[in-house]
């Protein structure tokens, strides 16, 4: 088959090529992505950046900070992963996704370089003198940086894909690094303890570059120690900021915030779940660091950005009568935060129908243990993804089995949930972003 870099291709062919790169796995290391970026002139060095890592909330924090910067009049780039429905969601300029035509052109350009400079097989024995071919995430990261440079972005907000130290995004020298929190996830790559995982997350801390973090306990100790060793000023949001007069609903929050430089009264945040308040404070703290470093921001744009922040797939309301919520909680910490939301607003949600699907490598027992007892009815299904867990094998406590049924097909699960829920009730689809995306697609909703 001819390489796509040598002929005209469609968007479908371009994305098929990208997804085909998953055969190279997930490579933790920077040599390949640095080589690829050097071939296109190191575009990541042409604009200021913010680097955001952490276990949960990094995407929400990135989206909130992007909204703040846009409210201040900056032309922004936003790079996040994974996408929910369309690949184009991953790369945004001024809030708008990259176009399919731009994706197609970038893929063709970069694949031509890969064909000329990198091995073309997962195990490059016949071409041992060539470096390994870029992975899906490495090539996508290069696409994002090249697109941001060509679109003349004023500043880009870059979310870590996995870990931090060896993540492909860790080639940037940001104006500020953010580590939202640290919890157990991806232990097969990052380590078995919180301290080990925190060490990987702390790998994005650069010498002299301020770091903002909401991490606590031993994870914070690891991050703080790394920051001291690298001379990176640290803002620990639980110590530096105090949330007061918090009023929460199923639609968002209003709160006052006392910080080291300002006191904000009546902040509006249209993102549900108290964990989003913590993410908003991290984004606000990063904005204040950027402001101290010379960016023109101010209280008005910060307030406006917070009020306009949107992040699809995270406690997002996508239907009424019955209310339909989708949430990408995909690990034990995310499930715990979601359970806190359900307990806080249980009365407003009325009867709760839980549609749950998870990937095989997640701690489904703990996740279900947090969420299932709060539901009146539980429908187990399978995310339409390669790693989707068989719902028939999920560990359900015996006491909950009378409330549980299984539907392998997501469409059947959603149809059954609608049949069970009354007009005042709530359907919650959760367990994985690889479930949330297809749910949105099935409902005809674009992120």
PyMOL commands that set and color helices and strands:
alter all, ss='L'
color gray80, all
select helices_A, chain A and resi 4-6+11-24+31-39+43-45+58-71+87-90+100-117+136-150+168-171+187-190+194-204+217-229+237-240+275-292+299-308+332-344+346-349+364-374+391-393+398-403+410-420+433-442
alter helices_A, ss='H'
color red, helices_A
select strands_A, chain A and resi 48-53+76-79+91-93+96-97+155-159+176-179+210-213+234-236+242-249+252-258+263-269+316-319+323-327+352-356+377-380+404-406+426-430
alter strands_A, ss='S'
color yellow, strands_A
deselect
rebuild
show_as cartoon
